[in-house]
Structure formats: structure tokens, C-alpha cells
Amino acid sequence: MWIIVNDLAGLLIAFIAGLYALPYIKLYYKLFFYLIVVFIIIYILTYVVLLFPNQKSNQWVFNLYMPIETGFLMRAAYQYFKLDKRKSLIIVGYFVFMAVFLSDIIVRGPGIFANHGYITESILLVALYLFVLNFEFNKEFISWKRSPDIWIALGIVAYFGGAAPYLSLMHYLNTNHHTLNYYLYNLVTVGLANLRYILLAVGFWLIRRNAIAKTISTQ
């Protein structure tokens, strides 16, 4: 039970904050909220599949989630840049990711974590959301502390930038150094995931706060 709480603490905080802000958020931000819902379903599925006697691994569930997560986050970036020429690069980037991901699945099988696909996903998302951060920090009409985009992007960059080196080696560590892998998973992946979702929760809170402040100022 403690493992589940530890895994989902930040996620549940972000989910509650997202529900709290839902009436005020546009499509760009709703994609982050919808991804939380998808991940909760995927997380439950990782435990359900292990209840079947012939299922010894749930890695294929994480592989199933990877292109969904990448698609949602790249779609959000696509919405953010609007008419910017970077939109076409985002589409190309997703196809590059899918090519690497599918080659991983074909060569190694769906039961082994597609670490090359994950590295590609991480590089693309870190680059995209660094661009978002650059855009936001260069805006003169809003304080960076009040920008939900900055907090959301910081969480994504921190997670994918920090977790990628470990997750690229996760299958090897799980096979050859199981105890070390367990501690690294909880320290790196779970820790950074909680940070990512707590920063997302801050973003949701700021969306609601800014919308209410704007409504009051126009009355």
C-alpha cells in the first residue's frame, strides 16, 4: 500500500488541482489533465495484468503508455506554439519517435521496456519544453512566477531530463542488479515523477487563480 501511495502522491495532487481548475482551463492545459487520467488507468493495469498466472512482466503496459504520453505532450506543445513554424517540426519529431519506438518493439519484443524509444521521447520533450520555457521567460507582460506554462514545463524538463539516463538502463539493471534497480527506481523515477506532478498542480492552481483575478479586475 505504501508503494502505491509513494508512486501516486504527486499524481493525485495534480489530479485534484486539475479538477479544481477544470472550468477555467483551455484545450492546451486539458491535455495535461487528460494524460493524468490515462496514466491512472495504465497504473492500475500494471497491477491487474500481474494477477494472471501466465503474466510475469508488466513492461508491455509501460510500452503501451509511451506513445500515448508522447502524443499528448507533443500535442500540447503543438497547441502552445499556435502558428509558429515549429509546429511542423513537432509532427516530424513524433514520427521520428514512433520509428525508433516501433523498431525497439519489433527487435526486442513488447515485453521488454523500449528504452531507445524512451530516450528519443525524452530528448524531444526536453527540447520542446525548453523552447516553451524560453518563450515564457521572454514575455514582458507577465511575471514568470504567475505563468502556469513555466511551472508545467519545468516539471516536464526535470522529469524527462533526469529520469532518462536511469530508464535507458532499467532493463539491464532489473536483470543483473535487481536490488539496486529497486532503489534507483524509487529514488529517480518516483521522486522526479512526484516533482513533475506537483509542479503541474502548481500550474493548475495558477490557471484558476489567474482566471479569477482577471474576472474580478474586469468587473
N, C-alpha and C positions, 0 to 999 in steps of 0.2 A: 504493500500500500504506500509506504514512504517513497519508493522508487517512482510510482506514478505521480504522486504529489510533487516530487522534485522535478520530474520531467515536464509537468504541465503547469507549474506555478505561474510563470510569466505568460504563458499562452492564455490561461483562464483570466488573468488580469486584463490582457489585451481584449479578450472576448467581451468581458463585462464593459470595459471602456468603449468598445465598438458599438455595443448595444445602446449605451448611454448617448453616444454621439450620432447614431444611425439616422435620425431625422434631419441632420444637418450636413451629411456628407454626400458628395457627388460621386460619379462613377469611378473616377481615379482612385479615391480613397475606399470605395466599397469593394474594389478588387482585393485589397489587403484584408478586409473583414471576411469576404467570401473564402479567401485562402485559409483563414483560421478555421472556418467550419469544415473545409475539406480535410485539413490536417487532423482535426479531432476524429473524423471518420476513419482516416488512414491509421491513426494511432490505435484506435480500438481494433481495427482489422489486424494489426500486427500481433495482438494477443489472441484474437479469435482463431487465426489460422494455426497457431501452435497447439490448439486443443485437439486438432485432428492427428491421429496416431502416425499417419504417413508424412506429416509435415515436420521436418526437423529444422527448417530455417524460414525466417520471415523476410529475408533480404529482398525477395521479389516484390514485396509490398512497397519497400522504400524505392525500388526501381520504378514501380508504377507511379509513385508520387512525384518523382524527379521532373519529368517533362511537364506535369501539371503545374508544379511550383514555378518552374522556369517560365512557362507560358503566362501565368498570372502576373508575375513580377515584371516580365518584359512588356506585357500588355499595359501594365500600369505606367511604365516608363514611356511607352508609345503615346499614351494619353497625355502625359505630362508635357512632352515636347511639342504637342499640337502640330503646327505647320512646319516645324523645323526639319531641315534636311536629314537630321539624324534618325528620323522615323524609318526611312528605307534601310538604314544600317541595322536597326533593331530587328527588322524582319530577316535580313541576311544572317544576323547573329543567331537567331533562333534556329534557322535551317542548319547552320554550322554545328550548333549544339546537338540537334537531332541526329545529324550524320555521325558524330562521334559517339553519342549515346547508343544508337542502334548498332553500330559496329561493335561496341562493348558487349551488348546483349547477344548478338549473333556469335561472336567469337568465344565468349566465356559462359554464356547461358544466363537466363533471367534470375537464377538462384544465387548469383554472386553479385555483390554490390558493384554497380557500374562506376568505378572510381574515375576513369578517364572522362566519362560524361559529366561527373560531378565537378571535376577540376575545370572543365570547359564552362559549365554553368557558373561556377564561382568567379572565374575571370571575367566573363561577360557582365554579370550582375554587379561586381565591384566597379568595373569601368563605367557602366551605365549610371550607377547611383553616385559615383564620384562626380560625374557630369551634373547630376541633379544638385549635389551639394555646392558645386561651383556656381551654378545658376543662382541658387538661393542666397549664397553669401555675397553675391554681386548685386543683389537687389537693394536699392536705396530707400524704398518706400516702406520697408517692414523690418522690424527688429528680428534678428536671427533667432532670438530666444522664443519668439512667438510664432515662428514658422513651423507648422506640423511636418512639412516636407523635410526639413533638416533633421528632425528627430527620427522620423521614419527611415530616411536614407542612412543616417548614422548607424542605426541598428542593423540594417541590411549589410552595409560595408563591414562592420565589425564582425558579424556572424560569418559571412562567406569568406572574408579575408582571413579570419582567424581559424575557422574550422577546416578549411580546405586542405592544409598540409596534413592534418591528422586523418581526415576521412579518405584521403587518397591512399593511405596505408592501412586502413581499418581492416580489410580482409586479411592481409598478411599478419597483422598484429593479432587478430582474433584466432587465426590458425596456429601461430607459433608462440605467441605471448599473451595467452588469454587473460591472465590476471592484470597485467599491465594495460591491456586494451580496455578492461572494465573501468579502471581508474581514470584512464585518459578520456574515455567516453563521457564519464560524469563530469570531469573537470573542464574539458574543452567544449564538447558538443552541447551538453546540457547547460553548462554555465553560460556559454555565448548565446544559446537559444533563448534562455531566460532574459538575458540582456536585450536581445533583439526585440522580444515581445513586450518587455517593459517600456522600451523606447517607442514602440508602436502605440502602446497605451497612452504615453505622454502625447503623441501625435493626435490620437483620437480626442483626448481631453482638450487639447488646444483648438481643434476644429470646432468643438461645441462652444468653448469659451469665446473664441473669436467671432463666431456667428451670433451669439447672444449679445456680445459687446457692440457689434455692428448694428443689430436690431435696435438696441437701446439708443445708440447715437443718432439714428435716423428718425426717432420719434419726436 
